[in-house]
Each structure stands twice: as C-alpha cells, then as structure tokens.
Amino acid sequence: MSSAMPRRKPATENANATSPEAQIARLAKQNATLKREIARLQVYRAMAYRDPLTALWNRRFFEERLKEEFSRSRRAGGERRFSVAVIDINGFKEINDEHGHQAGDNLLKWVGEFLVAHLRTHDVPCRTGGDEFMVLLPDLSATDCQPVISRLRQKLAEANVGRPIPVSLSIGTASWPEVSESCDKLLHVADHAMYEDKRQQKALRGGVARGTAAQSSRHRLASVG
C-alpha cells in the first residue's frame, strides 16, 4: 500500500509568511487586540472608581489617590505641598424630607457639577458617601488653599441666585506638611474644620449646629494611612 505524501508548501509561500511585511502585519493585529482589551479593562476600572449618581470619583478612588499623594510628599520632604477639603451639604436631610429623594439626588448631581466647574482642572473632587464630598488639591499649600476655597464660596453665592433650592456647603481643609502624621490625621483635621464652619454658619442663621457626636459619621471612611 502506498500512502500519499503530504504536500509541501512552496518555498515562496513559506518565505512570504516569514517576511518582514508579514511579521509586521501579525504584530499590528496583536497590538490592535491588546488595545481593545486594555480599553475594555479601563471601562471596568472606571466603573469601579466612579460614583454612579454624580459621575465623580468615589471613596475608593479618593483613598488610593490620597495615599499616593501622601507617599510622594513624604519622599519629597518639605518641598512638596498638597491639601484636602472636606465638604458637606447643609440641611440635606431636610431637603430630602421636604422635597423628596429625587430633589435630593438632583442636588447631589448639581453639587458634583459645581465642584468640577469651579475647582482647578487637576483637582480631584470625589463623592465619598451620602451628602459628603472630599477634594484632593495637589500642589496647594495651606496659604494658597484659602483663596481657592473663598473663590468657591463666592461662585456658590452667585450660582444660588434664582435657585429654587439654594445650596449651602460647609467646607474644611487641611494641608501637608502642616499635618504630616498620617492620612487619617489629615482627614480628621479637615473634618474638624468643616464642622467648625458648619457651626459658624448655623450660628449666623440663629440655628443650632449638630453635636460633635455627628462627627463619628464622617469616620465611615476606611482608615487610609
């Protein structure tokens, strides 16, 4: 019995398959596949780090970015500066109770858009839970932080003109290296400043600020360093 011998590819066909042009084409195809996979993973990553209501970065992203900024600042020593801001919507529960949860959601979205519009382009506003927002302010010293926050308050006053539900924000800040013990300490100082701002605003309106026990709610943030 005779078995058929396999047909050998012509030498020119093998040469074409290993030519520089063919190799470049294969690499280009593989590169396109990798780019599509990276794009898909980036979409999933963004979903994991975004607040679905406001489209701001979420608490997880804020904690990771704060750790990175804190670590870089420690390595750089006293030359590097950054600040954080803790922001709370005043009277949010009352707005929800009086106008409904849809109005509350719309207000949260509005605050998110307001922060993005009026902070610097490289600042990092995040919604960290409920009516709480935090902002990472890179390269901003304690001295330079105050004009930025003052400008934010001015823009808020202007934006409130004609609004059916005026927005009131309490804001507190803390800065590196003035607070350099830990990320937690930095947030604690900013949180305390925010509640002091809230007390002062309520005193001006003749109201009574929430007790210091309310500060414990802020510590729903996981320890970040």
C-alpha positions as CSV (number, residue, x, y, z in Angstrom):
1,M,0.0,0.0,0.0
2,S,1.2,3.4,-0.8
3,S,0.4,6.4,1.4
4,A,0.1,9.8,0.0
5,M,2.9,12.1,0.9
6,P,1.8,15.5,2.4
7,R,2.1,18.3,0.0
8,R,4.9,20.6,0.9
9,K,4.3,24.3,0.7
10,P,6.2,26.1,-1.9
11,A,9.3,27.8,-0.7
12,T,7.9,31.1,-1.8
13,E,4.8,30.6,0.4
14,N,6.9,29.9,3.5
15,A,9.1,32.9,2.7
16,N,6.1,35.2,2.4
17,A,4.8,34.0,5.8
18,T,8.1,34.9,7.5
19,S,8.8,38.1,5.6
20,P,9.2,41.4,7.5
21,E,5.9,42.6,6.0
22,A,4.0,39.5,7.3
23,Q,5.5,39.8,10.7
24,I,4.6,43.5,10.9
25,A,1.0,42.6,9.9
26,R,0.8,40.0,12.6
27,L,2.2,42.3,15.2
28,A,-0.2,45.1,14.2
29,K,-3.1,42.6,14.6
30,Q,-1.9,41.6,18.0
31,N,-1.4,45.2,19.0
32,A,-5.0,46.1,18.0
33,T,-6.3,43.1,20.0
34,L,-4.3,44.3,23.1
35,K,-5.6,47.9,22.7
36,R,-9.2,46.6,22.6
37,E,-8.6,44.6,25.7
38,I,-6.9,47.5,27.6
39,A,-9.9,49.8,26.6
40,R,-12.3,47.2,28.0
41,L,-10.4,46.9,31.2
42,Q,-10.2,50.7,31.5
43,V,-14.0,50.8,31.3
44,Y,-14.4,48.3,34.1
45,R,-11.9,50.2,36.2
46,A,-13.7,53.5,35.7
47,M,-16.9,51.8,36.7
48,A,-15.3,50.6,39.9
49,Y,-14.0,54.0,40.8
50,R,-16.9,56.2,39.8
51,D,-19.9,57.3,41.8
52,P,-22.9,56.3,39.6
53,L,-25.1,59.2,40.7
54,T,-22.8,62.2,40.3
55,A,-20.1,60.6,38.0
56,L,-17.5,61.9,40.3
57,W,-14.7,59.7,41.6
58,N,-15.8,57.6,44.6
59,R,-14.4,57.0,48.1
60,R,-12.2,54.1,47.0
61,F,-10.5,56.3,44.4
62,F,-10.1,59.1,46.8
63,E,-8.4,56.9,49.4
64,E,-6.0,55.5,46.8
65,R,-5.1,58.9,45.4
66,L,-4.6,60.3,48.9
67,K,-2.3,57.5,49.8
68,E,-0.3,58.1,46.6
69,E,-0.1,61.9,47.3
70,F,0.9,61.4,50.9
71,S,3.6,58.9,50.0
72,R,5.1,61.2,47.3
73,S,5.1,64.1,49.7
74,R,6.9,62.1,52.3
75,R,9.6,61.2,49.9
76,A,9.9,64.7,48.6
77,G,10.1,66.2,52.1
78,G,9.2,69.8,52.8
79,E,9.3,70.9,49.2
80,R,6.0,69.3,48.2
81,R,2.6,70.7,49.1
82,F,-1.0,69.5,48.9
83,S,-4.3,70.0,50.6
84,V,-7.6,68.2,51.1
85,A,-11.0,69.6,51.5
86,V,-14.0,68.0,53.3
87,I,-17.4,69.3,52.1
88,D,-20.8,68.7,53.5
89,I,-24.2,69.9,52.1
90,N,-26.0,71.8,54.9
91,G,-29.6,70.7,55.6
92,F,-29.6,67.9,53.1
93,K,-31.8,65.6,55.2
94,E,-34.4,68.4,55.5
95,I,-34.3,69.0,51.7
96,N,-34.9,65.3,51.2
97,D,-37.8,65.3,53.7
98,E,-39.4,68.4,52.3
99,H,-38.9,68.0,48.5
100,G,-38.4,64.2,48.1
101,H,-35.5,62.0,47.3
102,Q,-35.4,62.9,43.6
103,A,-34.8,66.5,44.6
104,G,-32.0,65.3,46.8
105,D,-30.4,63.3,44.0
106,N,-30.7,66.3,41.7
107,L,-29.0,68.4,44.3
108,L,-26.1,65.9,44.7
109,K,-25.6,65.9,40.9
110,W,-25.6,69.7,40.9
111,V,-23.0,69.9,43.6
112,G,-20.8,67.5,41.7
113,E,-21.1,69.5,38.6
114,F,-20.5,72.7,40.5
115,L,-17.2,71.4,42.0
116,V,-15.9,70.2,38.7
117,A,-16.8,73.5,37.1
118,H,-15.2,75.8,39.7
119,L,-12.2,73.8,41.0
120,R,-8.9,73.7,39.2
121,T,-8.7,71.2,36.3
122,H,-6.2,69.0,38.2
123,D,-8.1,68.9,41.5
124,V,-9.8,65.6,42.3
125,P,-13.4,66.1,43.6
126,C,-15.0,62.8,44.9
127,R,-18.3,61.9,46.4
128,T,-17.4,59.8,49.5
129,G,-20.9,59.0,50.7
130,G,-24.3,60.5,51.3
131,D,-24.0,64.3,51.2
132,E,-20.3,64.1,51.8
133,F,-17.6,65.2,49.3
134,M,-13.8,65.3,49.5
135,V,-11.4,67.0,47.2
136,L,-7.7,66.3,46.8
137,L,-5.9,69.6,46.0
138,P,-2.4,68.8,44.6
139,D,0.4,71.4,44.8
140,L,-1.7,73.6,47.0
141,S,-0.2,74.9,50.3
142,A,-2.2,75.9,53.4
143,T,-1.7,79.6,52.5
144,D,-2.8,79.1,48.9
145,C,-5.8,76.9,49.8
146,Q,-7.8,79.7,51.4
147,P,-8.2,81.8,48.2
148,V,-9.3,78.7,46.3
149,I,-12.0,77.9,48.9
150,S,-13.0,81.6,49.2
151,R,-13.5,81.7,45.4
152,L,-15.6,78.5,45.6
153,R,-17.8,80.1,48.2
154,Q,-18.2,83.2,46.0
155,K,-19.1,81.1,43.0
156,L,-21.6,79.2,45.1
157,A,-23.3,82.5,46.2
158,E,-23.5,83.6,42.6
159,A,-24.9,80.2,41.5
160,N,-27.6,80.3,44.2
161,V,-29.2,83.5,42.8
162,G,-32.5,82.4,41.4
163,R,-32.2,78.7,42.5
164,P,-35.5,77.3,43.9
165,I,-33.5,75.4,46.5
166,P,-30.4,77.3,47.5
167,V,-27.3,75.2,48.2
168,S,-25.2,75.7,51.4
169,L,-21.9,74.0,51.8
170,S,-19.7,73.6,54.9
171,I,-16.0,73.3,53.9
172,G,-12.9,72.4,55.9
173,T,-9.4,72.0,54.8
174,A,-6.1,70.6,56.0
175,S,-2.6,70.7,54.3
176,W,0.7,68.9,54.1
177,P,3.2,69.4,55.7
178,E,1.4,71.2,58.4
179,V,-0.4,67.9,59.1
180,S,2.1,65.1,58.3
181,E,1.4,62.3,60.8
182,S,-0.9,60.2,58.6
183,C,-3.7,60.3,56.0
184,D,-6.2,59.7,58.8
185,K,-4.9,62.7,60.8
186,L,-5.1,64.9,57.7
187,L,-8.7,64.0,57.1
188,H,-9.5,64.4,60.8
189,V,-8.2,68.0,60.9
190,A,-10.1,68.8,57.7
191,D,-13.2,67.2,59.1
192,H,-13.0,69.2,62.3
193,A,-12.6,72.4,60.3
194,M,-15.6,71.5,58.3
195,Y,-17.8,71.1,61.4
196,E,-16.5,74.3,62.8
197,D,-17.5,76.0,59.6
198,K,-20.9,74.4,59.9
199,R,-21.3,75.6,63.5
200,Q,-20.4,79.2,62.5
201,Q,-22.8,79.2,59.6
202,K,-25.7,77.9,61.8
203,A,-24.8,80.5,64.5
204,L,-25.1,83.3,61.9
205,R,-28.5,81.9,60.9
206,G,-29.5,81.6,64.6
207,G,-29.6,77.8,64.3
208,V,-28.1,75.1,66.4
209,A,-25.3,73.0,64.9
210,R,-25.3,69.3,65.1
211,G,-23.4,68.0,68.1
212,T,-19.9,66.8,67.8
213,A,-21.2,63.3,68.0
214,A,-22.2,63.7,64.4
215,Q,-18.6,63.7,63.5
216,S,-18.5,60.0,64.0
217,S,-20.5,59.6,60.8
218,R,-17.6,61.0,58.9
219,H,-15.4,58.3,60.1
220,R,-17.3,55.8,57.9
221,L,-14.2,56.4,55.6
222,A,-11.9,53.4,55.9
223,S,-8.5,54.1,57.5
224,V,-6.2,55.2,54.8
225,G,-2.9,55.5,56.5
